């Protein structure tokens, strides 16, 4: 191995140290490594940029959009509504979460799945009286197990498959190639999780009290001929909302106060709530709830997917000061509807349309996306904060699931490649209105994409300079030529790297080493590639190793030690189970 190999090896080591320190974003570190490798001439421009055109990476981008379509159409909300229910025990609650989320994550990127489930599980935990700390880690772990069920379950599987195709020239793996290993591991993993975690997870009750953020008065309406018409307040779930309570119902010029749970809802009922911004966001996701509008304003229930929640503070120079919201004709003037008003951090009592606006009032608005850029420097507002919360288009929920199932079917039957099926699925999601172009753009996680693409350059350099062969020789020596021991070592290395850097980067760096190792040993590379996919996903020990772990860290009220205590034994156990299953399936 010449200086190119040693330089590449040193650069890879430096990149690992920088990423594991937590001070530098992984995509910045890997992009810097790409620049160094290209500028030094170790790899050519085509190889440096090969990752950006890799089919696996493009498939990941397309599936981000597909997942966005299911998310923004309310597809995941259907699952929450029909499955969570009212379990009596912690284990029962964890099972209600784990089983559907595991299955769902097998076909959708698990990040949007967990992002959608977190607020639902948080509110549900209050309803059933179980601490969020008992439920959030199982939510993340279930998503991790689900990601190992199919090739499209997580971006790592697609990226590894793409790099395998690039380095070997082979066709790559089918959508269900990993299932024969992932399914038994997921079944065993979920069973052990449900057996052990109820006792091991901390019991920290949610300490956030009602009104701890900003308290608003909110008016919404029951949609005419919507699914809530004829239901009681209790049946509609309006008594179980997180940090939000129903104050009164305005109907046909009269007001129902101290609303009982048995009160039946009618189309056009104006519901007055008090609560905070996050709770209002949850309320607007309910199918059958629309913004309350005044008699002189046209309905805003159309084109809901094009609207978003915006928080605006009135300035002392505003033209609407001293006027009521109705008299100010807020919608005509600004192209936005006032949903709620807070003053001095507290809700303003009384009918929303009759509230007289004062300087410093915080208005929660539903507006078109252009409102933020158009009004940001308007003298009428001191501050505008885009809450980036959009109500789902519930009428597209079943359609989004249909698109996903067709996509999977086309790929599974070999009618289309995984890349083409994903691209068609993403296009149809946007064309059908399951998600907007703006939502699709936001769904693509650019730092993740950059990390993956730049990691290809590092992996290519290790393979081209002989550094990968050198590392493979070291693993071969440690394993003393035993295939099963070599498989275990590969899994261990990827698992450790995944806990300190991103799972995608860890996998891409190891693939060329694995291919060199299997070539030197004269064995089939497929079980080793499957082991890389599994190890890169099976990250339980720290909140840093996997994105969903970090997502549940705050909502669950966890400490770093909680993940170590629960996740480290899980890492070891799942590692042994995975290697055992691979050895049985492939006869290693």
PEFENRA-V772685 format. One record per residue. N is the residue number from 0. RES is the residue in one letter. PSI is psi in radians with two decimals (NA if undefined). Layout:
{{N:RES:PSI} {N:RES:PSI}}
This chain:
{{0:X:2.16} {1:X:-2.96} {2:X:-0.46} {3:X:-0.72} {4:X:-0.80} {5:X:-0.66} {6:X:-0.76} {7:X:-0.71} {8:X:-0.75} {9:X:-0.69} {10:X:-0.70} {11:X:-0.74} {12:X:-0.72} {13:X:-0.69} {14:X:-0.71} {15:X:-0.75} {16:X:-0.75} {17:X:-0.74} {18:X:-0.69} {19:X:-0.36} {20:X:-0.41} {21:X:-0.02} {22:X:-0.31} {23:X:2.39} {24:X:2.40} {25:X:-0.67} {26:X:-0.55} {27:X:-0.71} {28:X:-0.81} {29:X:-0.61} {30:X:-0.65} {31:X:-0.71} {32:X:-0.69} {33:X:-0.79} {34:X:-0.77} {35:X:-0.80} {36:X:-0.71} {37:X:-0.79} {38:X:-0.55} {39:X:-0.17} {40:X:0.12} {41:X:-0.66} {42:X:2.64} {43:X:2.98} {44:X:-0.62} {45:X:-0.75} {46:X:-0.61} {47:X:-0.63} {48:X:0.09} {49:X:-0.59} {50:X:-0.56} {51:X:-0.35} {52:X:0.16} {53:X:2.33} {54:X:-0.63} {55:X:-0.73} {56:X:-0.76} {57:X:-0.63} {58:X:-0.69} {59:X:-0.80} {60:X:-0.81} {61:X:-0.67} {62:X:-0.44} {63:X:-0.72} {64:X:-0.72} {65:X:-0.79} {66:X:-0.65} {67:X:-0.68} {68:X:-0.75} {69:X:-0.70} {70:X:-0.90} {71:X:-0.23} {72:X:-0.04} {73:X:0.28} {74:X:-0.72} {75:X:-0.55} {76:X:-0.57} {77:X:-0.78} {78:X:-0.78} {79:X:-0.76} {80:X:-0.72} {81:X:-0.33} {82:X:-0.62} {83:X:-0.91} {84:X:-2.63} {85:X:1.31} {86:X:2.73} {87:X:-0.31} {88:X:2.86} {89:X:-0.77} {90:X:-0.70} {91:X:-0.70} {92:X:-0.75} {93:X:-0.64} {94:X:-0.69} {95:X:-0.54} {96:X:-0.85} {97:X:-0.79} {98:X:-0.90} {99:X:-0.64} {100:X:-0.66} {101:X:-0.82} {102:X:-0.76} {103:X:-0.72} {104:X:-0.23} {105:X:-0.33} {106:X:-0.13} {107:X:2.59} {108:X:2.25} {109:X:-0.26} {110:X:-0.92} {111:X:-0.50} {112:X:-0.87} {113:X:-0.68} {114:X:-0.67} {115:X:-0.64} {116:X:-0.51} {117:X:-0.96} {118:X:-0.59} {119:X:-0.79} {120:X:-0.63} {121:X:-0.85} {122:X:-0.68} {123:X:-0.63} {124:X:-0.63} {125:X:-0.69} {126:X:-0.72} {127:X:-0.02} {128:X:0.52} {129:X:2.34} {130:X:2.45} {131:X:-0.51} {132:X:-0.32} {133:X:-0.21} {134:X:-0.46} {135:X:-0.74} {136:X:-0.77} {137:X:-0.60} {138:X:-0.82} {139:X:-0.80} {140:X:-0.69} {141:X:-0.70} {142:X:-0.65} {143:X:-0.82} {144:X:-0.71} {145:X:-0.59} {146:X:-0.30} {147:X:0.02} {148:X:-0.60} {149:X:2.96} {150:X:-0.48} {151:X:0.10} {152:X:-0.52} {153:X:2.68} {154:X:-0.52} {155:X:-0.76} {156:X:-0.77} {157:X:-0.68} {158:X:-0.78} {159:X:-0.74} {160:X:-0.72} {161:X:-0.72} {162:X:-0.63} {163:X:-0.77} {164:X:-0.72} {165:X:-0.72} {166:X:-0.48} {167:X:-0.37} {168:X:0.10} {169:X:2.95} {170:X:-0.39} {171:X:-2.95} {172:X:2.64} {173:X:2.96} {174:X:-0.52} {175:X:0.29} {176:X:-0.62} {177:X:-0.22} {178:X:-0.64} {179:X:-0.38} {180:X:-0.79} {181:X:-0.66} {182:X:-0.92} {183:X:-0.64} {184:X:-0.73} {185:X:-0.74} {186:X:-0.84} {187:X:-0.76} {188:X:-0.80} {189:X:-0.69} {190:X:-0.79} {191:X:-0.69} {192:X:-0.79} {193:X:-0.45} {194:X:-0.68} {195:X:-0.74} {196:X:-0.57} {197:X:-0.58} {198:X:-0.55} {199:X:-0.48} {200:X:2.53} {201:X:2.73} {202:X:1.48} {203:X:1.90} {204:X:2.55} {205:X:2.12} {206:X:-0.13} {207:X:2.16} {208:X:2.84} {209:X:2.38} {210:X:0.27} {211:X:-0.25} {212:X:-1.72} {213:X:2.36} {214:X:2.22} {215:X:2.77} {216:X:2.27} {217:X:2.36} {218:X:2.27} {219:X:3.05} {220:X:2.72} {221:X:2.17} {222:X:2.38} {223:X:2.33} {224:X:0.38} {225:X:3.05} {226:X:-0.22} {227:X:-0.26} {228:X:2.24} {229:X:-0.23} {230:X:2.68} {231:X:2.87} {232:X:-0.70} {233:X:-0.75} {234:X:-0.54} {235:X:-0.10} {236:X:0.29} {237:X:-0.07} {238:X:-0.11} {239:X:0.38} {240:X:2.51} {241:X:2.12} {242:X:0.69} {243:X:2.31} {244:X:2.58} {245:X:2.07} {246:X:-0.87} {247:X:2.89} {248:X:2.22} {249:X:2.18} {250:X:2.13} {251:X:0.75} {252:X:-0.08} {253:X:2.92} {254:X:2.28} {255:X:1.95} {256:X:2.91} {257:X:0.98} {258:X:2.14} {259:X:2.74} {260:X:-0.37} {261:X:-0.11} {262:X:2.24} {263:X:2.39} {264:X:2.57} {265:X:2.70} {266:X:2.29} {267:X:-0.12} {268:X:2.35} {269:X:2.07} {270:X:2.23} {271:X:2.09} {272:X:2.82} {273:X:2.38} {274:X:-3.03} {275:X:3.07} {276:X:-0.81} {277:X:-0.68} {278:X:-0.66} {279:X:-0.68} {280:X:-0.76} {281:X:-0.69} {282:X:-0.74} {283:X:-0.16} {284:X:-0.16} {285:X:2.26} {286:X:2.13} {287:X:-0.14} {288:X:2.26} {289:X:2.81} {290:X:2.43} {291:X:2.31} {292:X:2.74} {293:X:2.88} {294:X:-0.51} {295:X:0.19} {296:X:2.41} {297:X:2.78} {298:X:2.45} {299:X:0.23} {300:X:-0.26} {301:X:2.63} {302:X:0.68} {303:X:-0.56} {304:X:-0.29} {305:X:0.05} {306:X:2.86} {307:X:2.86} {308:X:2.35} {309:X:2.37} {310:X:2.18} {311:X:2.48} {312:X:2.21} {313:X:2.39} {314:X:2.84} {315:X:-0.28} {316:X:0.13} {317:X:2.47} {318:X:-0.23} {319:X:0.06} {320:X:2.42} {321:X:-0.19} {322:X:2.71} {323:X:2.82} {324:X:-0.67} {325:X:-0.81} {326:X:-0.53} {327:X:-0.21} {328:X:1.03} {329:X:-0.69} {330:X:-0.77} {331:X:-0.61} {332:X:-0.76} {333:X:-0.15} {334:X:0.57} {335:X:2.67} {336:X:2.32} {337:X:2.09} {338:X:-0.51} {339:X:2.75} {340:X:2.35} {341:X:2.53} {342:X:2.11} {343:X:0.50} {344:X:0.07} {345:X:2.75} {346:X:2.60} {347:X:2.08} {348:X:2.82} {349:X:3.05} {350:X:2.32} {351:X:-0.75} {352:X:-0.36} {353:X:0.04} {354:X:2.24} {355:X:2.25} {356:X:2.46} {357:X:2.79} {358:X:2.40} {359:X:-0.10} {360:X:2.38} {361:X:2.08} {362:X:2.29} {363:X:2.07} {364:X:2.60} {365:X:2.10} {366:X:2.88} {367:X:2.71} {368:X:-0.57} {369:X:-0.30} {370:X:-0.72} {371:X:-0.88} {372:X:-0.57} {373:X:-0.63} {374:X:-0.02} {375:X:-0.62} {376:X:0.30} {377:X:2.41} {378:X:-0.28} {379:X:-0.32} {380:X:2.36} {381:X:-0.64} {382:X:2.39} {383:X:2.19} {384:X:2.00} {385:X:1.96} {386:X:-0.14} {387:X:0.65} {388:X:2.05} {389:X:2.40} {390:X:2.41} {391:X:2.73} {392:X:1.55} {393:X:-0.45} {394:X:-0.16} {395:X:0.04} {396:X:-0.90} {397:X:-0.58} {398:X:-0.72} {399:X:-0.68} {400:X:-0.67} {401:X:-0.74} {402:X:-0.76} {403:X:-0.76} {404:X:-0.71} {405:X:-0.72} {406:X:-0.87} {407:X:-0.73} {408:X:-0.74} {409:X:-0.71} {410:X:-0.72} {411:X:-0.62} {412:X:-0.05} {413:X:0.20} {414:X:-0.62} {415:X:2.70} {416:X:2.82} {417:X:-0.66} {418:X:-0.89} {419:X:-0.68} {420:X:-0.74} {421:X:-0.73} {422:X:-0.77} {423:X:-0.75} {424:X:-0.76} {425:X:-0.75} {426:X:-0.77} {427:X:-0.62} {428:X:-0.76} {429:X:-0.78} {430:X:-0.64} {431:X:-0.13} {432:X:0.14} {433:X:-0.56} {434:X:2.70} {435:X:2.96} {436:X:-0.72} {437:X:-0.73} {438:X:-0.66} {439:X:-0.72} {440:X:-0.73} {441:X:-0.47} {442:X:-0.47} {443:X:2.01} {444:X:1.66} {445:X:-0.80} {446:X:-0.68} {447:X:-0.76} {448:X:-0.76} {449:X:-0.72} {450:X:-0.80} {451:X:-0.87} {452:X:-0.76} {453:X:-0.53} {454:X:-0.54} {455:X:-0.68} {456:X:-0.75} {457:X:-0.76} {458:X:-0.70} {459:X:-0.67} {460:X:-0.73} {461:X:-0.66} {462:X:-0.74} {463:X:-0.62} {464:X:-0.11} {465:X:-0.02} {466:X:-0.64} {467:X:-0.71} {468:X:-0.65} {469:X:-0.81} {470:X:-0.66} {471:X:-0.68} {472:X:-0.64} {473:X:-0.76} {474:X:-0.68} {475:X:-0.71} {476:X:-0.74} {477:X:-0.62} {478:X:-0.16} {479:X:0.57} {480:X:0.00} {481:X:2.11} {482:X:-0.78} {483:X:-0.70} {484:X:-0.67} {485:X:-0.70} {486:X:-0.75} {487:X:-0.71} {488:X:-0.72} {489:X:-0.81} {490:X:-0.76} {491:X:-0.79} {492:X:-0.83} {493:X:-0.71} {494:X:-0.77} {495:X:-0.79} {496:X:-0.64} {497:X:-0.57} {498:X:-0.36} {499:X:-0.38} {500:X:-3.03} {501:X:2.62} {502:X:-0.62} {503:X:-0.79} {504:X:-0.73} {505:X:-0.78} {506:X:-0.79} {507:X:-0.61} {508:X:-0.53} {509:X:-0.47} {510:X:-0.85} {511:X:-0.55} {512:X:-0.74} {513:X:-0.74} {514:X:-0.68} {515:X:-0.69} {516:X:-0.87} {517:X:-0.55} {518:X:-0.73} {519:X:-0.61} {520:X:-0.26} {521:X:0.61} {522:X:2.89} {523:X:2.37} {524:X:-0.31} {525:X:-0.85} {526:X:-0.56} {527:X:-0.67} {528:X:-0.71} {529:X:-0.69} {530:X:-0.67} {531:X:-0.80} {532:X:-0.82} {533:X:-0.79} {534:X:-0.63} {535:X:-0.43} {536:X:-0.60} {537:X:1.20} {538:X:1.84} {539:X:-0.31} {540:X:-0.43} {541:X:2.72} {542:X:-0.24} {543:X:-0.44} {544:X:-0.53} {545:X:2.46} {546:X:-0.67} {547:X:-0.53} {548:X:-0.74} {549:X:-0.59} {550:X:-0.62} {551:X:-0.11} {552:X:-0.89} {553:X:-0.94} {554:X:-0.49} {555:X:-0.12} {556:X:0.63} {557:X:2.80} {558:X:2.81} {559:X:-0.65} {560:X:-0.44} {561:X:-0.73} {562:X:-0.69} {563:X:-0.83} {564:X:-0.69} {565:X:-0.73} {566:X:-0.54} {567:X:-0.86} {568:X:-0.61} {569:X:-0.71} {570:X:-0.84} {571:X:-0.82} {572:X:-0.85} {573:X:-0.60} {574:X:-0.82} {575:X:-0.73} {576:X:-0.77} {577:X:-0.85} {578:X:-0.69} {579:X:-0.77} {580:X:-0.76} {581:X:-0.73} {582:X:-0.60} {583:X:-0.81} {584:X:-0.73} {585:X:0.02} {586:X:0.62} {587:X:NA}}
